[in-house]
Amino acid sequence: RKLYKTLEEVNLYPEKRITFLHLNGPLHYASEEFRLEESLEGTHITYSGQIECRMPFLPGIGWLVALLYVRPKWGSVVKHHMGLLKEAAEARALEAAV
């Protein structure tokens, strides 16, 4: 398992969305957005993101590396973190209801 360090700009738009812009790290470009929408059941979170890879030693195929390798890895990390967030939010809601 390999760890990557990134530097990101985070923008908070209270009660609406959170955005992340990749400034430094292993990817050439990355941006992410979490949209928050209230519903009768609670808060619905929608994730979207874009990534771009560049391979200096193989110019022109960064998009293929992103499609076949980086996106699946990135997606599994986001899915895992969203699951942790859901568990924590649901546990907090149960504690508040008591």
Solvent accessible surface area in square Angstrom, and as a share of the most:
residue,aa,sasa,rsa
1,R,275,1.00
2,K,145,0.62
3,L,155,0.77
4,Y,130,0.50
5,K,185,0.78
6,T,66,0.39
7,L,105,0.52
8,E,56,0.25
9,E,76,0.34
10,V,74,0.43
11,N,55,0.28
12,L,123,0.61
13,Y,83,0.32
14,P,111,0.70
15,E,159,0.71
16,K,132,0.56
17,R,67,0.25
18,I,51,0.26
19,T,23,0.13
20,F,51,0.21
21,L,64,0.32
22,H,16,0.07
23,L,97,0.48
24,N,98,0.50
25,G,33,0.32
26,P,75,0.47
27,L,19,0.09
28,H,91,0.41
29,Y,80,0.31
30,A,3,0.02
31,S,27,0.17
32,E,24,0.11
33,E,33,0.15
34,F,35,0.15
35,R,109,0.40
36,L,49,0.25
37,E,97,0.43
38,E,143,0.64
39,S,53,0.34
40,L,185,0.92
41,E,159,0.71
42,G,31,0.30
43,T,75,0.43
44,H,104,0.46
45,I,57,0.29
46,T,60,0.35
47,Y,64,0.24
48,S,60,0.39
49,G,41,0.40
50,Q,118,0.52
51,I,19,0.10
52,E,70,0.31
53,C,14,0.08
54,R,154,0.56
55,M,42,0.19
56,P,119,0.75
57,F,147,0.61
58,L,87,0.43
59,P,113,0.71
60,G,64,0.61
61,I,63,0.32
62,G,5,0.04
63,W,162,0.57
64,L,64,0.32
65,V,39,0.23
66,A,5,0.04
67,L,86,0.43
68,L,122,0.61
69,Y,125,0.48
70,V,25,0.14
71,R,125,0.45
72,P,77,0.48
73,K,111,0.47
74,W,63,0.22
75,G,36,0.34
76,S,66,0.42
77,V,79,0.45
78,V,21,0.12
79,K,160,0.68
80,H,110,0.49
81,H,104,0.46
82,M,45,0.20
83,G,32,0.31
84,L,87,0.43
85,L,88,0.44
86,K,122,0.52
87,E,116,0.52
88,A,62,0.48
89,A,56,0.44
90,E,88,0.40
91,A,51,0.39
92,R,186,0.68
93,A,64,0.49
94,L,129,0.64
95,E,129,0.58
96,A,86,0.67
97,A,88,0.68
98,V,164,0.94
